[in-house]
Amino acid sequence: METTQTFDRLVRAEFAPRSTYLNTASNGLLPARTVAALHEAAVLRAEGRPLTPLHEDVEACRAAYARLAGVPATRVATGASVAAHTGVIAASLPAGAEVLTAEDDFTSVLNPFHVRGDLKVRAVPLERIAESVRPGTALVAVSAAQSADGRVADLAALREAAREHGARTYVDFSQSAGWLPMAADAFDFSVSVSFKWLLGPHGAAFLVVPEDFGGLTPVLAGWVAGEAPWDSCYGPVQELARSARRFDLTPALFTFAGLRRSLELIEELGVAAVHAHDVALADRFRAGLAGLGHTPVPAPGSAIVSVPGLGGRQGELSRAGIEVSDRAGNLRAAFHLYNTPDDVDRLLAALAG
């Protein structure tokens, strides 16, 4: 009981949405502490004070994400987008290498491999991705939870299949980091944005690489990728960082100032508690849909629920103060820590109307 009360107290102190917001799979809401930190960062810049605290925020975010991912901070690089991190991985592959992907996965996980033009990119249904790894597969790239409909990949089976055939793995945790426990150490490479379930501002993404960097070349490296960044501002970088920081991109400092506070909140609540809360709400919605005669895309254990044929009602629902997504004709509802059973029931009542 005390744990539940603490969870509710923390959430109530941080969020006051003016709508029934069920669209975290698009953007998470910003906690009050994050909004305050963004304001403080802007004032710092406006007043011309040293930006040292903002650079410290970047390192605090790196460390916090590493704890959530279950890896040392030395394996975490910071950047701006999944696509940029995927591009670094794509650039490392030899011509003709086979990349196995899931059909209709999120574009940022796929497109950098396609635009190479000299890779063999093979797509299979998500449910068959583990069994489709074969001799000669160089890399398997997949989202842990699918953006379009919330289906959760069988990552354990994928890991074993990849090991059996000598393939490397690349997992995008963007739609699961923050509500689904991560075990990034089980994969060669992984990535996540921070503006969805991690509740941060736009403009930050994390890449986890092996201790030996997995053969990646820091093709996007600038001055921040140097072992001594402030001594690497002019001319070629003389020594790249000895950690994954060699893959860093110049940080959006305001973003990391806010994100630091968002990650602190996730850690205070605990991913296990967030997971239990989010999935319980999603299951409540699934049960209610059955009562209305609707069948969602099968995605057991997911905080995302996608309902075929109802996407066209997104505009109507938004006008009624209920925010969901329309994805390929499906209504997508995504449940997170600031949602309540009343939110679920309000959506069900609107769909029944």
Backbone hydrogen bonds in HBPLUS format (Angstrom, degrees):
<---DONOR---> <-ACCEPTOR-->    atom                        ^
c    i                          cat <-CA-CA->   ^        H-A-AA   ^      H-
h    n   atom  resd res      DA  || num        DHA   H-A  angle D-A-AA Bond
n    s   type  num  typ     dist DA aas  dist angle  dist       angle   num
A0005-GLN N   A0001-MET O   2.89 MM   4  6.16 159.7  1.93 154.6 160.6     1
A0006-THR N   A0002-GLU O   2.89 MM   4  6.10 153.3  1.96 147.9 155.2     2
A0007-PHE N   A0003-THR O   2.98 MM   4  6.20 160.4  2.01 149.3 154.4     3
A0008-ASP N   A0004-THR O   2.94 MM   4  6.18 170.8  1.95 154.5 156.5     4
A0009-ARG N   A0005-GLN O   2.87 MM   4  5.99 155.7  1.93 144.5 151.8     5
A0010-LEU N   A0006-THR O   2.97 MM   4  6.13 166.6  1.99 153.2 156.1     6
A0011-VAL N   A0007-PHE O   3.03 MM   4  6.24 164.3  2.06 154.0 158.6     7
A0012-ARG N   A0008-ASP O   2.92 MM   4  6.04 167.5  1.93 151.8 155.4     8
A0013-ALA N   A0009-ARG O   3.08 MM   4  6.21 147.5  2.19 144.1 152.4     9
A0014-GLU N   A0011-VAL O   3.05 MM   3  5.27 142.4  2.19 103.9 114.8    10
A0015-PHE N   A0011-VAL O   3.06 MM   4  6.10 145.5  2.18 161.8 169.2    11
A0032-ALA N   A0014-GLU O   2.93 MM  18  4.77 135.4  2.13 118.5 132.3    12
A0020-THR N   A0321-GLY O   2.78 MM 301  6.02 173.8  1.78 170.9 168.7    13
A0323-GLU N   A0020-THR O   2.88 MM 303  6.13 158.2  1.92 147.9 154.8    14
A0022-LEU N   A0323-GLU O   2.88 MM 301  5.48 148.6  1.98 143.6 154.0    15
A0334-ALA N   A0022-LEU O   2.93 MM 312  5.10 171.4  1.94 123.9 126.7    16
A0026-SER N   A0023-ASN O   2.97 MM   3  5.63 160.6  2.01 117.1 123.5    17
A0027-ASN N   A0023-ASN O   3.19 MM   4  6.52 164.0  2.22 151.9 153.1    18
A0028-GLY N   A0195-PHE O   2.83 MM 167  5.88 175.0  1.83 141.8 142.5    19
A0034-THR N   A0031-PRO O   3.03 MM   3  5.21 128.2  2.31 100.6 114.2    20
A0035-VAL N   A0031-PRO O   3.09 MM   4  6.49 157.4  2.15 154.1 160.0    21
A0036-ALA N   A0032-ALA O   2.98 MM   4  6.25 159.7  2.02 152.7 158.0    22
A0037-ALA N   A0033-ARG O   3.05 MM   4  6.21 151.7  2.13 135.9 143.4    23
A0038-LEU N   A0034-THR O   2.93 MM   4  6.21 154.3  1.99 151.3 158.0    24
A0039-HIS N   A0035-VAL O   3.08 MM   4  6.34 156.3  2.14 147.0 153.1    25
A0040-GLU N   A0036-ALA O   2.94 MM   4  6.22 159.1  1.98 149.0 155.0    26
A0041-ALA N   A0037-ALA O   2.92 MM   4  6.13 153.2  2.00 146.5 153.5    27
A0042-ALA N   A0038-LEU O   3.04 MM   4  6.28 156.6  2.10 146.1 152.0    28
A0043-VAL N   A0039-HIS O   2.98 MM   4  6.26 158.3  2.02 152.7 158.4    29
A0044-LEU N   A0040-GLU O   2.95 MM   4  6.12 155.0  2.02 144.3 151.4    30
A0045-ARG N   A0041-ALA O   3.10 MM   4  6.38 158.1  2.15 147.4 152.0    31
A0046-ALA N   A0042-ALA O   2.85 MM   4  6.06 158.9  1.89 148.1 155.0    32
A0047-GLU N   A0043-VAL O   2.88 MM   4  5.99 148.8  1.98 151.3 157.6    33
A0049-ARG N   A0044-LEU O   3.21 MM   5  5.59 156.0  2.27 165.8 164.2    34
A0048-GLY N   A0045-ARG O   3.15 MM   3  5.21 157.3  2.20 102.6 109.6    35
A0054-LEU N   A0051-LEU O   2.92 MM   3  5.42 131.0  2.17 113.9 126.9    36
A0055-HIS N   A0051-LEU O   3.32 MM   4  6.77 151.0  2.41 152.6 161.0    37
A0056-GLU N   A0052-THR O   3.06 MM   4  6.35 149.2  2.16 150.8 160.1    38
A0057-ASP N   A0053-PRO O   3.04 MM   4  6.34 136.5  2.24 135.6 146.9    39
A0060-ALA N   A0056-GLU O   2.98 MM   4  6.27 152.3  2.06 147.6 156.1    40
A0061-CYS N   A0057-ASP O   2.88 MM   4  6.11 152.2  1.96 149.7 156.6    41
A0062-ARG N   A0058-VAL O   2.98 MM   4  6.27 155.6  2.04 147.1 154.0    42
A0063-ALA N   A0059-GLU O   3.02 MM   4  6.24 162.1  2.05 146.7 150.8    43
A0064-ALA N   A0060-ALA O   2.95 MM   4  6.13 156.1  2.01 144.2 151.1    44
A0065-TYR N   A0061-CYS O   2.87 MM   4  6.01 168.8  1.88 155.4 158.2    45
A0066-ALA N   A0062-ARG O   2.99 MM   4  6.13 155.6  2.05 144.1 151.4    46
A0067-ARG N   A0063-ALA O   3.07 MM   4  6.36 150.0  2.16 143.2 150.4    47
A0068-LEU N   A0064-ALA O   3.08 MM   4  6.42 160.0  2.12 150.2 155.2    48
A0069-ALA N   A0065-TYR O   2.81 MM   4  6.02 150.5  1.90 152.2 161.2    49
A0070-GLY N   A0066-ALA O   2.83 MM   4  5.86 124.7  2.14 139.4 153.0    50
A0071-VAL N   A0066-ALA O   3.04 MM   5  5.19 162.5  2.07 144.3 148.0    51
A0070-GLY N   A0067-ARG O   3.28 MM   3  5.07 138.0  2.47  91.6 103.1    52
A0184-ALA N   A0069-ALA O   3.02 MM 115  5.29 142.5  2.17 145.5 156.1    53
A0075-ARG N   A0072-PRO O   3.00 MM   3  5.70 166.5  2.02 120.1 124.3    54
A0076-VAL N   A0073-ALA O   3.10 MM   3  5.31 168.4  2.11 114.6 116.8    55
A0244-ALA N   A0074-THR O   2.80 MM 170  5.63 164.4  1.82 148.3 152.6    56
A0209-VAL N   A0075-ARG O   2.97 MM 134  5.38 157.4  2.02 150.0 156.9    57
A0077-ALA N   A0207-LEU O   2.74 MM 130  5.02 166.7  1.76 154.0 158.7    58
A0207-LEU N   A0077-ALA O   2.90 MM 130  5.02 161.0  1.93 141.5 146.5    59
A0249-LEU N   A0078-THR O   3.02 MM 171  6.44 143.5  2.16 142.0 153.0    60
A0079-GLY N   A0205-ALA O   2.77 MM 126  5.03 140.9  1.92 158.4 159.7    61
A0205-ALA N   A0079-GLY O   2.99 MM 126  5.03 140.5  2.15 115.7 114.7    62
A0085-HIS N   A0081-SER O   3.39 MM   4  6.66 162.1  2.42 142.2 146.4    63
A0086-THR N   A0082-VAL O   2.78 MM   4  6.00 161.8  1.81 159.4 165.5    64
A0087-GLY N   A0083-ALA O   2.89 MM   4  6.03 147.7  1.99 142.5 151.4    65
A0088-VAL N   A0084-ALA O   3.27 MM   4  6.63 143.9  2.41 141.7 149.5    66
A0088-VAL N   A0085-HIS O   3.17 MM   3  5.28 124.9  2.49  97.0 110.0    67
A0089-ILE N   A0085-HIS O   3.29 MM   4  6.69 155.8  2.35 146.9 152.7    68
A0090-ALA N   A0086-THR O   2.80 MM   4  6.08 163.5  1.83 157.4 162.6    69
A0091-ALA N   A0087-GLY O   2.94 MM   4  6.04 153.0  2.01 143.4 150.2    70
A0092-SER N   A0089-ILE O   3.06 MM   3  5.30 143.8  2.20 103.3 113.9    71
A0093-LEU N   A0090-ALA O   3.29 MM   3  5.68 159.4  2.33 111.1 116.7    72
A0097-ALA N   A0094-PRO O   3.12 MM   3  5.72 154.7  2.18 142.5 142.0    73
A0096-GLY N   A0118-ASP O   2.60 MM  22  5.67 159.6  1.64 160.1 167.5    74
A0120-LYS N   A0097-ALA O   2.87 MM  23  5.88 164.3  1.90 143.2 147.7    75
A0138-ALA N   A0098-GLU O   2.93 MM  40  5.35 144.7  2.05 135.3 146.5    76
A0139-LEU N   A0098-GLU O   3.29 MM  41  6.73 153.9  2.36 155.6 159.9    77
A0099-VAL N   A0120-LYS O   2.79 MM  21  6.09 156.6  1.84 144.4 150.5    78
A0122-ARG N   A0099-VAL O   2.83 MM  23  6.14 165.6  1.85 160.1 164.6    79
A0100-LEU N   A0139-LEU O   2.85 MM  39  6.29 161.1  1.89 160.6 163.5    80
A0141-ALA N   A0100-LEU O   2.90 MM  41  6.22 161.1  1.94 167.8 174.0    81
A0101-THR N   A0122-ARG O   2.75 MM  21  6.03 160.0  1.79 165.3 168.4    82
A0124-VAL N   A0101-THR O   3.04 MM  23  6.49 152.5  2.11 149.1 153.6    83
A0105-ASP N   A0102-ALA O   3.28 MM   3  5.59 141.4  2.43 137.6 128.8    84
A0103-GLU N   A0124-VAL O   2.78 MM  21  5.29 150.9  1.86 136.6 138.6    85
A0109-VAL N   A0106-PHE O   2.99 MM   3  5.73 152.0  2.07 123.0 130.7    86
A0110-LEU N   A0107-THR O   2.88 MM   3  5.10 140.2  2.04 106.1 118.4    87
A0111-ASN N   A0107-THR O   2.79 MM   4  5.58 166.2  1.80 163.8 168.1    88
A0113-PHE N   A0110-LEU O   2.99 MM   3  5.80 142.0  2.14 125.8 135.0    89
A0114-HIS N   A0111-ASN O   2.93 MM   3  4.98 116.0  2.35  99.8 116.4    90
A0115-VAL N   A0111-ASN O   2.94 MM   4  6.16 163.3  1.97 169.9 173.0    91
A0117-GLY N   A0114-HIS O   3.17 MM   3  5.90 139.9  2.34 117.2 124.0    92
A0128-ARG N   A0125-PRO O   2.87 MM   3  5.42 154.2  1.93 118.2 126.7    93
A0129-ILE N   A0126-LEU O   3.18 MM   3  5.31 171.7  2.19 113.6 114.9    94
A0132-SER N   A0128-ARG O   3.04 MM   4  6.04 122.8  2.38 143.0 157.9    95
A0132-SER N   A0129-ILE O   3.25 MM   3  5.06 141.3  2.40  92.7 103.7    96
A0133-VAL N   A0130-ALA O   3.36 MM   3  5.77 168.1  2.38 110.4 113.8    97
A0137-THR N   A0134-ARG O   2.94 MM   3  5.60 161.9  1.98 144.9 144.9    98
A0168-ARG N   A0138-ALA O   2.95 MM  30  6.11 176.9  1.95 133.4 134.4    99
A0140-VAL N   A0168-ARG O   2.80 MM  28  6.26 147.0  1.91 148.0 157.6   100
A0170-TYR N   A0140-VAL O   2.79 MM  30  6.02 146.5  1.90 169.9 166.4   101
A0142-VAL N   A0170-TYR O   2.98 MM  28  6.49 155.6  2.04 163.4 171.3   102
A0172-ASP N   A0142-VAL O   2.92 MM  30  6.19 156.4  1.97 137.4 144.4   103
A0144-ALA N   A0172-ASP O   2.84 MM  28  5.88 165.3  1.86 146.7 149.0   104
A0153-ALA N   A0144-ALA O   2.87 MM   9  5.28 160.4  1.90 144.5 151.2   105
A0146-GLN N   A0151-ARG O   2.84 MM   5  5.24 161.8  1.87 146.7 151.8   106
A0150-GLY N   A0146-GLN O   2.79 MM   4  4.75 145.0  1.91 136.3 141.3   107
A0155-LEU N   A0153-ALA O   3.00 MM   2  5.46 123.0  2.34 106.3  90.1   108
A0158-LEU N   A0154-ASP O   3.05 MM   4  6.31 156.8  2.11 148.2 155.5   109
A0159-ARG N   A0155-LEU O   2.85 MM   4  5.97 160.0  1.89 147.3 152.0   110
A0160-GLU N   A0156-ALA O   3.15 MM   4  6.40 162.7  2.18 147.8 151.7   111
A0161-ALA N   A0157-ALA O   3.00 MM   4  6.18 163.9  2.03 151.3 155.7   112
A0162-ALA N   A0158-LEU O   2.89 MM   4  6.05 160.4  1.93 153.0 158.5   113
A0163-ARG N   A0159-ARG O   2.99 MM   4  6.21 159.5  2.03 148.7 154.2   114
A0164-GLU N   A0160-GLU O   2.97 MM   4  6.17 157.6  2.02 147.7 154.0   115
A0165-HIS N   A0161-ALA O   3.16 MM   4  6.40 145.5  2.29 143.8 151.7   116
A0166-GLY N   A0162-ALA O   2.85 MM   4  5.79 108.7  2.37 141.6 158.9   117
A0167-ALA N   A0162-ALA O   2.86 MM   5  4.70 147.1  1.97 141.1 142.2   118
A0166-GLY N   A0163-ARG O   3.32 MM   3  5.06 157.0  2.37  96.2 102.9   119
A0189-PHE N   A0169-THR O   2.93 MM  20  6.14 154.2  1.99 153.5 161.1   120
A0171-VAL N   A0189-PHE O   3.06 MM  18  6.51 153.1  2.13 138.5 141.4   121
A0191-VAL N   A0171-VAL O   2.94 MM  20  6.41 144.4  2.07 155.7 160.3   122
A0173-PHE N   A0191-VAL O   2.72 MM  18  5.94 166.4  1.73 174.3 169.9   123
A0176-SER N   A0173-PHE O   2.96 MM   3  5.17 163.3  1.99 117.3 119.5   124
A0177-ALA N   A0173-PHE O   2.72 MM   4  5.32 166.8  1.74 164.0 159.9   125
A0179-TRP N   A0176-SER O   3.02 MM   3  5.71 166.0  2.04 139.9 144.5   126
A0180-LEU N   A0176-SER O   2.86 MM   4  5.14 165.7  1.88 161.3 157.0   127
A0186-ALA N   A0183-ALA O   3.00 MM   3  5.88 168.3  2.01 126.5 130.3   128
A0187-PHE N   A0184-ALA O   3.08 MM   3  5.68 169.2  2.10 120.5 123.2   129
A0190-SER N   A0208-VAL O   3.15 MM  18  5.13 147.1  2.26 134.2 139.5   130
A0208-VAL N   A0190-SER O   2.78 MM  18  5.13 167.4  1.79 148.4 151.5   131
A0192-SER N   A0206-PHE O   3.05 MM  14  5.44 138.0  2.23 145.2 152.5   132
A0206-PHE N   A0192-SER O   2.82 MM  14  5.44 158.0  1.87 156.6 161.7   133
A0200-GLY N   A0194-SER O   2.79 MM   6  5.29 148.4  1.89 159.5 155.2   134
A0199-LEU N   A0196-LYS O   3.08 MM   3  5.53 162.3  2.11 113.5 118.7   135
A0213-PHE N   A0210-PRO O   2.93 MM   3  4.85 162.0  1.96 108.5 112.4   136
A0216-LEU N   A0213-PHE O   3.07 MM   3  5.80 167.4  2.09 125.8 129.9   137
A0219-VAL N   A0217-THR O   2.71 MM   2  5.52 132.1  1.94 114.4  98.6   138
A0221-ALA N   A0218-PRO O   3.05 MM   3  5.29 161.5  2.08 118.9 119.6   139
A0225-ALA N   A0222-GLY O   3.05 MM   3  5.60 156.1  2.10 116.0 123.5   140
A0226-GLY N   A0223-TRP O   3.18 MM   3  5.68 167.4  2.19 116.5 119.1   141
A0241-ALA N   A0225-ALA O   2.77 MM  16  5.76 158.9  1.81 158.9 152.1   142
A0227-GLU N   A0239-GLU O   2.80 MM  12  5.79 165.9  1.81 152.9 152.2   143
A0231-ASP N   A0228-ALA O   2.90 MM   3  5.43 148.5  2.00 117.9 128.1   144
A0232-SER N   A0229-PRO O   2.88 MM   3  4.96 159.9  1.92 112.7 115.7   145
A0246-ARG N   A0243-SER O   3.17 MM   3  6.31 168.9  2.18 130.0 130.4   146
A0247-PHE N   A0244-ALA O   2.92 MM   3  5.78 169.8  1.93 126.9 130.0   147
A0248-ASP N   A0245-ARG O   2.97 MM   3  5.02 166.3  1.99 110.3 113.2   148
A0255-THR N   A0252-ALA O   2.99 MM   3  5.47 115.9  2.41 111.3 126.2   149
A0256-PHE N   A0252-ALA O   3.23 MM   4  6.61 157.8  2.29 154.9 161.2   150
A0257-ALA N   A0253-LEU O   2.97 MM   4  6.21 147.5  2.08 149.3 158.9   151
A0258-GLY N   A0254-PHE O   3.11 MM   4  6.48 154.6  2.18 153.5 158.5   152
A0259-LEU N   A0255-THR O   2.81 MM   4  6.00 166.4  1.83 154.3 159.1   153
A0260-ARG N   A0256-PHE O   3.00 MM   4  5.91 152.5  2.08 140.2 144.8   154
A0261-ARG N   A0258-GLY O   3.06 MM   3  5.63 128.1  2.34 112.0 123.1   155
A0262-SER N   A0258-GLY O   3.27 MM   4  6.65 151.9  2.36 144.6 152.9   156
A0263-LEU N   A0259-LEU O   2.89 MM   4  6.10 166.7  1.91 165.1 166.1   157
A0264-GLU N   A0260-ARG O   3.09 MM   4  6.28 147.0  2.21 137.2 146.6   158
A0265-LEU N   A0261-ARG O   3.11 MM   4  6.38 150.5  2.20 142.3 148.8   159
A0266-ILE N   A0262-SER O   3.08 MM   4  6.48 160.5  2.12 151.0 155.6   160
A0267-GLU N   A0263-LEU O   2.99 MM   4  6.22 160.5  2.03 149.5 154.5   161
A0268-GLU N   A0264-GLU O   2.91 MM   4  6.14 151.0  1.99 145.6 154.1   162
A0269-LEU N   A0265-LEU O   2.94 MM   4  6.19 161.1  1.98 157.8 161.6   163
A0270-GLY N   A0266-ILE O   2.84 MM   4  5.88 156.2  1.90 146.9 154.6   164
A0274-VAL N   A0270-GLY O   3.08 MM   4  6.40 161.6  2.12 153.4 159.0   165
A0275-HIS N   A0271-VAL O   2.77 MM   4  5.90 161.2  1.81 153.2 158.4   166
A0276-ALA N   A0272-ALA O   3.06 MM   4  6.28 163.9  2.08 146.9 150.3   167
A0277-HIS N   A0273-ALA O   3.04 MM   4  6.21 163.3  2.07 148.7 153.3   168
A0278-ASP N   A0274-VAL O   2.85 MM   4  5.99 174.6  1.85 160.1 161.4   169
A0279-VAL N   A0275-HIS O   2.98 MM   4  5.98 172.5  1.99 155.9 158.3   170
A0280-ALA N   A0276-ALA O   3.14 MM   4  6.04 152.0  2.22 138.2 145.9   171
A0281-LEU N   A0277-HIS O   3.24 MM   4  6.52 154.0  2.32 146.5 152.5   172
A0282-ALA N   A0278-ASP O   3.04 MM   4  6.37 158.4  2.09 148.9 155.3   173
A0283-ASP N   A0279-VAL O   2.83 MM   4  6.02 157.7  1.88 150.0 155.9   174
A0284-ARG N   A0280-ALA O   2.98 MM   4  6.18 146.1  2.10 138.9 148.3   175
A0285-PHE N   A0281-LEU O   3.01 MM   4  6.33 152.3  2.09 147.0 154.0   176
A0286-ARG N   A0282-ALA O   2.93 MM   4  6.26 157.4  1.98 148.7 155.1   177
A0287-ALA N   A0283-ASP O   2.96 MM   4  6.17 160.2  2.00 148.2 152.9   178
A0288-GLY N   A0284-ARG O   3.00 MM   4  6.23 154.6  2.07 143.6 150.7   179
A0289-LEU N   A0285-PHE O   2.86 MM   4  6.10 151.8  1.94 151.8 159.7   180
A0290-ALA N   A0286-ARG O   3.13 MM   4  6.44 153.1  2.21 146.5 152.5   181
A0291-GLY N   A0287-ALA O   3.33 MM   4  6.68 149.0  2.43 140.3 147.8   182
A0292-LEU N   A0288-GLY O   3.20 MM   4  6.54 127.2  2.49 136.1 149.8   183
A0292-LEU N   A0289-LEU O   2.91 MM   3  4.99 135.7  2.10  98.2 111.6   184
A0294-HIS N   A0289-LEU O   2.93 MM   5  5.12 171.0  1.94 143.7 140.8   185
A0293-GLY N   A0290-ALA O   3.09 MM   3  5.03 157.2  2.14 100.6 107.6   186
A0297-VAL N   A0306-SER O   2.77 MM   9  5.61 162.6  1.80 165.5 171.7   187
A0302-SER N   A0299-ALA O   3.20 MM   3  5.75 142.1  2.35 145.4 142.3   188
A0335-PHE N   A0303-ALA O   3.06 MM  32  5.57 169.4  2.07 160.6 160.4   189
A0305-VAL N   A0333-ALA O   2.86 MM  28  5.30 168.7  1.87 161.3 165.2   190
A0333-ALA N   A0305-VAL O   2.84 MM  28  5.30 164.3  1.87 160.6 162.7   191
A0307-VAL N   A0331-LEU O   2.76 MM  24  5.01 158.2  1.81 140.5 147.7   192
A0331-LEU N   A0307-VAL O   2.96 MM  24  5.01 158.2  2.01 139.0 136.6   193
A0313-ARG N   A0310-LEU O   2.99 MM   3  5.73 167.3  2.01 123.0 127.1   194
A0311-GLY N   A0329-GLY O   2.87 MM  18  4.43 150.8  1.95 128.3 119.4   195
A0314-GLN N   A0311-GLY O   3.07 MM   3  5.66 163.5  2.09 124.4 125.5   196
A0317-LEU N   A0313-ARG O   2.93 MM   4  6.14 161.8  1.96 157.9 163.2   197
A0318-SER N   A0314-GLN O   2.89 MM   4  6.10 156.8  1.94 151.6 158.1   198
A0319-ARG N   A0315-GLY O   3.04 MM   4  6.31 157.9  2.09 149.6 154.8   199
A0320-ALA N   A0316-GLU O   3.19 MM   4  6.46 130.2  2.46 134.1 147.1   200
A0320-ALA N   A0317-LEU O   2.98 MM   3  4.97 130.7  2.23  94.5 108.9   201
A0322-ILE N   A0317-LEU O   2.87 MM   5  5.14 162.4  1.90 142.1 140.3   202
A0321-GLY N   A0318-SER O   2.89 MM   3  5.00 160.2  1.93 108.3 113.1   203
A0325-SER N   A0332-ARG O   3.05 MM   7  5.01 163.9  2.08 144.2 148.6   204
A0332-ARG N   A0325-SER O   2.88 MM   7  5.01 168.8  1.89 140.5 143.9   205
A0327-ARG N   A0330-ASN O   2.84 MM   3  5.07 164.6  1.86 153.8 155.4   206
A0330-ASN N   A0327-ARG O   2.89 MM   3  5.07 160.7  1.92 113.4 118.2   207
A0339-ASN N   A0336-HIS O   2.92 MM   3  5.64 166.5  1.94 128.9 132.5   208
A0343-ASP N   A0340-THR O   2.99 MM   3  5.26 128.4  2.26 104.2 117.1   209
A0344-VAL N   A0340-THR O   3.35 MM   4  6.82 154.0  2.43 148.6 154.8   210
A0345-ASP N   A0341-PRO O   2.96 MM   4  6.27 165.4  1.99 155.6 159.1   211
A0346-ARG N   A0342-ASP O   2.87 MM   4  6.03 146.9  1.98 143.7 152.8   212
A0347-LEU N   A0343-ASP O   3.10 MM   4  6.38 156.9  2.16 147.8 152.9   213
A0348-LEU N   A0344-VAL O   2.99 MM   4  6.30 162.9  2.02 153.9 158.8   214
A0349-ALA N   A0345-ASP O   2.89 MM   4  6.03 157.3  1.94 145.1 151.3   215
A0350-ALA N   A0346-ARG O   3.03 MM   4  6.22 153.2  2.11 142.7 149.7   216
A0351-LEU N   A0347-LEU O   2.97 MM   4  6.24 155.0  2.03 150.4 157.2   217
A0352-ALA N   A0348-LEU O   2.94 MM   4  6.14 140.2  2.10 143.2 154.2   218
A0353-GLY N   A0349-ALA O   3.13 MM   4  6.26 126.7  2.43 136.4 149.0   219
A0353-GLY N   A0350-ALA O   3.24 MM   3  5.18 138.8  2.42  93.2 104.5   220
